[in-house]
Amino acid sequence: MEIEQAYILNKLSAPIFGILTEAADALSVEAYVIGGYVRDLILHRSSKDIDVVCVGSGIELAQETMKRLGNKAHFAFFKNYGTAQVTYKDTEIEFVGARKESYTRNSRNPIVENGTLQDDLNRRDFTINAMAICLNKDRFGELIDPFNGLSDLDDCRLKTPLNPDITFSDDPLRMLRAIRFASQLGFFIEAETFEAIERNKQRIEIISKERIVDELNKIMLSPRPSIGFELLEQTGLLKLILPELVALKGIETKEGIGHKDNFSHTLKVLDNLARTTDKLWLRWAAVFHDIGKPRVKRFDTKLGWTFHGHEYKGMKMLKGIFQRMKLPINEKLPYIEKLVSLHMRPIVLADEEVTDSAIRRLLFEAGDTIDDLMLLCEADITSKNPEKVKQFLYNFQLVRSKLKEIEEKDRVRNFQPPIDGLEIMEMFHLPAGKVVGELKSAIKEAILDGKIPNEYEAARAFLLQTAAEKNLSSGDL
């Protein structure tokens, strides 16, 4: 690949680069745009994050830049890391002095010393991130590419600048970054680098769960997340991070009957969903939707392979997985639990005659997740038979139409019975207890079954009738 100087100069024509040039020359320090910004510039990808390295003090260069930007920018100094950040309009510029690094065996936090530009490029994770563009006036726009990163960009290749075993052992997070870039950019990991990930996979254990999840989230949000998860499995990293997902892999055959590979199926569902939504946690739900299958798998001589109740088993497994991986135990967990536990329901409805009662119950249980649930279920149709897929998707449209119709008519999404437990206690002079719960539940079931509309007067009349059948009156205990 060749990159024309005129193209680089055009990309660096924004006023902020002129200001960076003035600041660097005022301090008489070499300054370079480096790393991901250079990579994305060459790939014609937009980026609002600019990394600037100078041979000298990055803090002083940031301060000099701030003098020229005045109150138009915000300055932040990170003493522990020796870096500074300037936020100007919608652009973030990170400043750091060129450095060289050395590592100890049990930490990814390096011992840092001042260094040259070459030292700084040596410590980069991949050749495509080890390029720099000079900002000084006399060399403005000059591309520095000591490891042939341009060639690797042209060949869509990921490789480390130096020995990959040292690169990954020093900072094991780089193994996940390799897979993330492969997934995001559609690149391949060259053989020596790939084999080094396999050899060093155990080193991932020194990386915090939060950093691992951050990389997984970026893989999840890539155009084809399956690329990342397949590479995680092939390198052995997935078994260390998410063994429950690896347990889905494989096909077992008995009496000539086999079942599908549920790992491959899960990745197809994930890719299908990625084409229709960029919701991160909905994509996580796709990853987890069949996670319970290995624990309930049974072979029946009449039915073949069955996975009865896998949705409920999967839901029960989620909290432990979330805790171990340090995923957020907030509203995200119940959201995914609900999607996993209900993901079979619309499929059953699509395969049978849809009744109003079944639709009401689905709306009631799914609540505000109903639209996401339908997206997940449509993605879950991965049959290789195009006619079967077409029929299921058509049936899902019938379910969607029915959902809309019932919701507009009965308002049962997230509904609470029109008469609450307190009112029931007052009406019949009842203490809190089983009878009150039964009466409240009877109203709810009557609404869901379509026996009465979701309205107060209808619910009150039904309640009085039900109470009479139980020999209750307003004077009873």
N, C-alpha and C positions, 0 to 999 in steps of 0.2 A: 504494500500500500504506500502510495505517495500522498503527501498532504501539501497543498500549495500554500506558500507564505501569505498570499493575498487572502486566502480563506481564513487563516488564523487571525490575521490583522482585522478582518471584518468582524470576526467573532469577539475580538477584544476591543471593539470600538466604543463600547458603553463608557460613559464619563467616569464610572468608578475605577476603571483600569488606569485611566489617565491620572487620577488622584493617587492611586497606589504607586505609580511610577514616580510622581513628584515626591512622595513621602520617602521612598527607598533611595532615590538619588540625593535627597536632602541629608540623609543619614550616611550616605556613601556605603550602603550595604547591597549585596546581591539579593534580589528577591524574585521568587518564581511562583506562578500558579502551578499546582502540583496535584497528582493523584486523580481522584474520581472526576473532578471538573474537566481535566484535560481529556480523559477517556470519553466522557459524555459529549464534549465539544466535537471530537473526531467522529463519534457515532451519530451526530446530529440529534442528540437527546438533550432536552432542556434541563437545566439545573440552576437552583437558586443558592446552592451552598458552594462557596469558593474557599479552597484551602490554599493559604499562602505560606511558603517557607522562605526564610531569609537566612543568609550566612551571617549570623549575629543574633541580636535580641529580637525575638518576635514581639515581645511586650512593647519595646520601644517603637517598633514599626507600627504597631496598632495605635499607640498613643499619637504618633506623628500623623497617622491617617485621620484620627479623630480631630486633630487641630484643623484640618482642611474641611471636614464635614460639619463641624460645629454641632449645634443642637439638632441637626437633621438625623443624627445617628445615636445609637445606644451602645455603651461600652461595658464589657464584662471581662473580669480578670480571674483566671483560675490558677492560683498560686501553686497548688499541689502538682499541677501538670505543666506548669511553665508556659501556658497558652493564654491567649486573649481572643475575645470575639467582638466583632463590630457588626451590629445590625443596622443596615441602611436600606430604607424602604422595604422591599420584600426580599432582600438578599442578606444572607449571613456569611460573614468572612471570618474564617478562623486563622489566626496567626500563630506561628511557632518558629523557633530557631532550628536550623538544621542540626540533626543529632545522630549519634550512633548508639546502639543498644546492645546490652548483653543480658542474659537470662539465667536464673537459677532453676533447678529441676522442678520445684514444687510451686512455682508461681508464674503467671503470665505477665506480671508486672515487671518491666525491665529496669535494669540499672542504666541510667541515661547519662551520656556525656555530650558536650558540644562536638559538632562534627562538620564535615563538608557536605556539599550538595550530594556528592557520590555516596557518602555514608548514609545520608537520608534515603536515597533511592534504593540502596542495598537492603534496607530494613522493610521495604514495602512488601505486601503480601503476594502480588502477582505482577507480571511484566506489564499488563495493560494498565496497571495503576502506578507504574514506576516511570512515568514520563513527566516532564516539566516544561513549562514555557516561561522564558525570561521576561521580566517586567521592566528591567532597567532601560532607559531611553536608548543607549547606544546598541543594545541587543534586543530591543523590544520585539516579541513575537518569535524569537528563536526557539525551536523545539529541541529538547534534550531527551534522547531515547537510547540509553546505554544497553538495554536488554532486548532490543527489537520488539518493543510493545506494539508498534505499528503493524508489524508483520503478523503478530499474534491476533491483533484485532481483525486484520484482513482474513485470517484463517479461522476466526471464531474459536480461538484456542486459549485455554487457561493453563498457565504454568507459573511456577515461582521463579523469581529472579535468581535466587541462589539455591543451594541444596534443599530440596523439599522436606527431607526428614528433619533438618535443623529448623526450617521455617515453621513446620507444624508442631514440632516438639516444643519450640520456644513459646509459641502462642497457638494453642490448639483451636481457638475460636476461628482461626483462618481456614480450618477444614470445613466448617459450616459456611464460611463466607465463599469458599470455592463453589460449593454446591448451590448456594444462593445465587451467585452470579451466573452459573450455568442455567439455572431455572429462569432468572429474570431476563437474561440476554439471549438465551438459546444457544450458548456456547458449549463446547465439549472440554472435558478435563483431560489434558494429555496424559499418556500412559504412566510416565514416571511419577508425575504429581498424584495421579489417582492411586497408584500402588503405595505411595507414601502415606496417603490418608488411611488406607487399609492397615498399614503397619503401625500407625500412630493413633489409631482410633481410641484406645484406652485413655489417652491423655485428655480426652474430653471431660473426664471426671473432675479435673481441677477447675473447670469453667462453671461459673454460677448458673443456676437454673434460669435466672432472669435474662442473662445474656443469650443463653440457648434459645429461650422462647422468643426473644427479639428477632433472632435470625429465622426461626421457624415461621414467625408471623410474616416476614418478608418473602419467604418461599411461598407461603400460603397465598399471598397477594400477587404473585407473579402470573403471567398470562396462562401458563400451563403448569400448575403446581405439581402435577404428577412427575415431571422431570426431576424436581428436587427430591421428592419422596422415594423415587426409584433409585436415585444415586445414594441417598441416605441408607437405603436397604442394601444396596450392592457393596458399599464400603464397610458395612457392619456398624455404622453409627446409630442407625435406627433401633437396633436391638438394645443398645445401651440407653437410648433416650426414651423410646416408646415401644417397649417389648410387646405390649398388648396389640399393637398394629401389626407387628411381624408375625404374631400368632395367627393372623388371618391368612397367611401365605400358605399355598400348597393345595393339592387336590388329592383326596382320598377316594379309593374305589373299593367297593364290596359288591360281590355277585354281579360284576360287570356294570355296576351303577356308580358313577362319579358325581361329585358336586363341583360347582364353579370355584375358581380361585377367588376367595373373598377379598384378598389384598388387591388384586388387579381390579376387581369390581369397585372397590372403595375408591381407587384412584380415578377410575372412569367417572364415577359419580362426582368426585371433586372437580375434575376438568369440565364436566357438563355444567356444574353449578357456576364455575368461574366464567363461563360464557354468558351467564344471565345476571350475575350480581357481583359486586365488589365488597359485600359485607364480610368482614373478617370472621366474625364469630359464627355466621351461617356456614362459612367454609369449614370452620373447625367442626361444626355439627356433622358435616359430610364425612370428615375423617373418622368421627366417633360413631357414626350411625349404626354400624354393624359390629362394633367392638365386642359385643357379648356373644357372638356366634360360636367361637371355639368352646365356650363353657357350657353350651346347651346342645351342641351337635350330637345327634343320635341317628342310628340307622335302623329303619323299620323295614321288615321284609315286604310289607305291602305298599308302604308309602315311599320307600327309598330314604334319602337323607332328609332330616328335618332339623329345623332351628327354632322350634317353638319357644316363644317367650324371650327371644334374644334381645328384643327392644327393651324389656324391663330389666333383664340382667345387665345390659349395657348401661342403662340409666343408673343402676346401683353402683357400677364400677367407677363412674365419673368423678365422684368426690375424691376418692383415693388418688386417682390420676392427677386431678387438679392440685391436690395438696403436695404430691411428690414433685410435680413439675413447677410448682409455684405459679400456676395459672391463677388469675384473679377469682378469689372466692367472694364474689359480689353478685350482682344481677346476671353476670355472664353464665355462671354455673347453672342456676335454675332455668335459664333460657335454653341452654343446650340440653339439659335433662329433659325438658318438655319436648323438644324437637326429637330427641332420640326415642323417648318413650312412645311418641305418637306417630312416628314416621311410617308405620304400617297401616294406619287407619285409613287414610285417603286411598291407598292402593286397594284395600279391601272394598271400599265404596265404589271405586272405579271398575272393579271386577264384578260387581253385583248391581242389582236394582237399587237405586239410591232412594232411601225413604227420608221424609222430612224429619222424622225422629232422630235418625242417625246423623243427619246434618246438624241438627240442633245440638246434639251431644258433642259432636266434633268442635263446633263453634264455641260451646261453653268451656270445653277442656283446653282448647288451643288458645283461646283469648286473642290477644294482640299478636301472637306468633303465627296466626293462621296463614297469612300471605307467605311468610318465610317457609312454613311447613309445606305449602303447596309447591314452592320452588324446589325444595329438597326432594319431595316425592317425584316430581317430574324428572329431576336429574337422576333419580334412582332407577329409571327405566334404561337398562343397558343391554337389552336383548340384541342379538345379532340378526334377528328376524325383523326386517323393516316393517312388515305388515303388522306384527305384534306391537311394535313400538308405536306405529301410527294409531292402532286401535286404542292402546292405553292412553295416549296423549289426547285422543278425541274424548274418551271417557272422562279424563281429568277436566276437560273443558265443560262437560256436563256437571261435574261436581262443583267447579268454580261458579257456574251459573246458578246452581242450586244454593250455594253458600251465599251468594249476593242476594238472591231472592228471599231466603229465610232471614238473613240479617236485617234486611230492610223491613220485613214484616214483623218479626218477633223480637228483634233487639236482644239476642241472647248472648252476644259476645261479652264475656266478663260480667254477666249479670248477677245480681244478688236477688233472692226472692223478694217480691214487693212487701212482704210482711216479715219482719225480723223476729228473732227469738224473744226479745224483750216485750214486744207487743203481744206475742202469743202467751207469755207468762201473765201479762196484765189481763188479757181477755178471759183466761180460764183460771186465774189465781193459782198458777202452777209454780213450783220452785224450779230453779235451773236443774236440768237432768235429762234423762233418756226420752221421756215423753215429748218434751219441747223439741228435742233434736229430730224425733220421728215426724212430728207435724211439719217442721220446717223443711225436712227432706221430702215429705209428701208433696208439698207445694212445688218444690224445685222439679221433682220427677214429673208432675202433671204438666208443667210448662214445657219441659223437654220432650215429653211424649205428645204434645200438641192437644191435650185434653182441655186446657184452658189457655187463654192468651196471657202474655206477660204484662198484666195490668192489676192494679190494686183491688178493684171491686170484684173482679173475677176470682182473684186469689183469696179474698176474704170469704166469698160465698163457698168456695171449695173447702176452705179451712173449717168453716162451721159444719159443713156436711160431713167432713172427715172426723171431726171431733164428736159429732153426734153418733157416728158409727162406732166410736170408741167409748161411747157412754160418758162423754165429758160434757159439762155445761159450765157456764160462767161462774157457777157457785162451787164447782168441784175443786178439790185440792190438786 
